[in-house]
Every structure is written in structure tokens, then in C-alpha cells.
Amino acid sequence: QVQLVESGGGLVQSGGSLRLSCAASGIIFNVYNVGWYRQAPGKQRELVAEITRDGDINYAASVKGRFTISRDNAKETVDLRMDSLKPEDTAMYYCNAKVNPGQPDEYSYWGQGTQVTVSS
């Protein structure tokens, strides 16, 4: 059974920091692209940051320079360090693991989400 379990969300003041962590099980972690998405109320889910199986990293423009994604294939975890948080970062954050991106057999797994709230 595949599981992606997020932790580390919470309430923080503007300018503060949080670290999200996602622990995966039931998949061959090192063949997956892994990353974080977020969804604010009334908005579509959007990519925050992704790190490919080869270690290439992609950030949303809105978080570049403030957030840092990392993965540990031995521990099967993907972390998101979030600094200089802004109220507009408030959202539910979801861990994602994706295999064969862009291919007909692309498939994603999702975590349950962890809430991040940034107060002004």
C-alpha cells in the first residue's frame, strides 16, 4: 500500500519559517519525481517545488529564493524548507510522487495534506 505522510504544517507569523516533511512508503522512491503542491481556498492546486529522480529542481516563481526542496532517497523522504513566509503562502500543502512524467503511463500519488497558515 502506497502512503505519503506529510508533517510539519502549522501557524506561523509573516516572515517566519516552517519545514514540511513527507515520508513515502510502498513505492520505489528513487524512480519517482517528488514534490510539493499547494491549494488555497477557492484556487486551483499549484506546483510549489519539485525534485526529479535525477536531482533537478523546479520552483514556482512565487517561492523561488524563499523555499528549498530536498530529498533523501535512503530515508524515502522529501522536505520543503519555507523561509520568509508570507500570508499568501497560506494553503493546504500536498506531497506528490510522480512516475513516468509526460508519458502515457504517468501516475501520481498524493498525501493527505498539511495546513500552513501565515498570519500577517
Wavefront OBJ file of the C-alpha trace (Angstrom):
o trace
v 0.000 0.000 0.000
v 1.393 3.365 -1.039
v 1.475 6.084 1.586
v 2.746 9.643 1.527
v 2.567 11.116 5.010
v 3.140 14.820 5.469
v 4.121 16.593 8.671
v 5.326 19.986 9.794
v 2.499 22.329 8.916
v 1.130 24.886 11.324
v 0.552 28.527 12.099
v 3.402 30.990 11.729
v 3.754 34.737 11.580
v 4.688 36.541 8.399
v 8.436 36.363 7.891
v 8.713 33.125 9.805
v 9.822 29.667 8.744
v 8.422 26.162 8.605
v 9.754 22.835 7.440
v 7.462 20.292 5.827
v 8.411 16.673 5.565
v 6.889 13.835 3.570
v 7.651 10.195 4.258
v 6.909 7.720 1.493
v 6.301 4.009 1.698
v 5.166 1.353 -0.733
v 6.947 2.798 -3.768
v 10.423 2.556 -5.264
v 11.157 6.081 -4.107
v 14.262 6.790 -6.146
v 12.496 6.350 -9.502
v 9.870 8.961 -8.680
v 9.878 12.701 -9.130
v 8.721 14.092 -5.791
v 7.457 17.457 -4.812
v 5.018 19.737 -3.066
v 1.839 21.319 -4.323
v -0.497 23.684 -2.529
v -4.118 24.683 -2.751
v -5.613 27.778 -1.197
v -9.375 28.142 -0.717
v -11.080 28.933 -3.997
v -7.920 28.384 -6.011
v -6.529 25.580 -8.109
v -3.820 23.293 -6.830
v -0.422 24.569 -7.943
v 3.103 23.271 -8.027
v 5.338 24.717 -5.322
v 8.534 22.774 -5.875
v 9.595 19.527 -7.435
v 12.802 17.496 -7.443
v 13.227 14.870 -10.115
v 14.682 11.407 -9.762
v 17.873 12.863 -11.237
v 18.011 15.718 -8.736
v 16.812 18.517 -10.998
v 14.777 21.101 -9.113
v 11.927 23.318 -10.221
v 10.329 26.056 -8.105
v 7.268 28.153 -8.634
v 8.284 31.742 -9.317
v 6.411 32.903 -6.229
v 8.587 30.840 -3.872
v 11.963 30.901 -5.607
v 14.622 32.171 -3.232
v 12.457 31.534 -0.156
v 11.730 27.804 -0.291
v 14.171 24.919 -0.555
v 13.250 21.380 -1.524
v 15.388 18.364 -0.783
v 15.069 14.607 -0.964
v 16.706 11.726 0.850
v 16.400 8.545 -1.166
v 17.757 6.405 1.660
v 15.114 7.662 4.086
v 12.475 7.978 1.319
v 11.608 11.496 2.356
v 11.153 14.845 0.648
v 11.368 18.041 2.670
v 10.371 21.608 1.984
v 12.082 24.355 3.934
v 9.984 27.511 3.795
v 11.545 30.821 4.845
v 10.302 34.404 4.715
v 6.745 33.155 4.705
v 4.003 35.465 3.508
v 0.256 35.427 4.147
v -0.241 34.446 0.505
v 1.622 31.195 1.226
v -1.349 30.114 3.332
v -2.712 26.894 1.833
v -3.022 23.165 2.218
v 0.268 21.657 1.145
v 0.319 18.249 -0.531
v 3.173 15.858 -1.100
v 3.307 14.306 -4.553
v 5.221 11.407 -6.052
v 5.096 11.070 -9.823
v 6.422 8.350 -12.078
v 6.972 8.490 -15.845
v 6.111 12.198 -16.160
v 4.908 13.204 -19.599
v 4.451 9.622 -20.649
v 1.167 7.816 -21.340
v 1.657 5.791 -18.178
v 2.362 8.800 -15.950
v 0.942 8.268 -12.471
v 0.870 10.313 -9.286
v 0.375 9.541 -5.636
v -0.744 12.201 -3.180
v -0.551 12.711 0.525
v -3.464 13.854 2.652
v -2.108 17.362 3.007
v -0.844 19.550 5.816
v -2.164 23.024 6.526
v 0.154 26.020 6.502
v -1.263 29.287 7.788
v 0.752 32.506 7.747
v -0.633 35.383 9.779
v 0.089 38.993 8.890
l 1 2 3 4 5 6 7 8 9 10 11 12 13 14 15 16 17 18 19 20 21 22 23 24 25 26 27 28 29 30 31 32 33 34 35 36 37 38 39 40 41 42 43 44 45 46 47 48 49 50 51 52 53 54 55 56 57 58 59 60 61 62 63 64 65 66 67 68 69 70 71 72 73 74 75 76 77 78 79 80 81 82 83 84 85 86 87 88 89 90 91 92 93 94 95 96 97 98 99 100 101 102 103 104 105 106 107 108 109 110 111 112 113 114 115 116 117 118 119 120
